């Protein structure tokens, strides 16, 4: 494995631990990996094709899509768990990612 892949794997582990901490910053994640923010951004972008912030946001939306299918929690509860401050902001982000709103997706899911 290359060093970039090793660092990316470590990043995913650190991100999984901090996923529910919505106050964590990219600087915090980089510090936990003993990397500069710039270097972390380069590594994640080279392996994942997106910035750490976008990667984290995508993971949170994918988890939200899964939760909409597997739980009876309200859309607002799922939105808050994903770090969104309002139902509207979550619905906009979810619609951009999945092409339909969360309530419609819950009844007819496509793929996660």
Residue pairs with C-beta under 8 A, 6 or more apart in sequence:
1 9
4 43
4 46
4 47
5 47
7 33
7 35
7 40
7 43
8 43
8 44
8 47
8 48
10 33
11 29
11 33
11 40
11 43
11 44
11 52
14 29
14 32
14 33
15 29
15 52
15 55
15 56
15 59
18 24
18 28
18 29
18 32
19 56
19 59
19 60
19 63
20 81
22 83
26 37
26 40
26 41
26 52
26 53
27 37
29 40
29 52
30 36
30 37
30 39
30 40
33 40
35 43
40 52
41 51
41 52
44 50
44 51
44 52
44 55
45 51
48 55
50 58
57 93
58 97
60 82
60 83
61 82
61 93
61 94
61 97
61 98
62 112
63 82
64 78
64 79
64 81
64 82
64 90
64 94
64 102
65 94
65 98
65 102
65 105
65 109
65 112
66 112
67 73
67 78
67 81
68 75
68 78
68 102
68 105
68 106
68 109
69 106
69 109
69 112
71 78
73 81
75 87
75 90
75 91
75 102
75 103
75 106
76 87
76 90
78 90
78 102
79 86
79 87
79 89
79 90
79 91
79 102
82 90
84 90
84 93
90 102
91 101
91 102
94 101
94 102
94 105
95 101
98 105
98 110
99 110
100 108
100 110
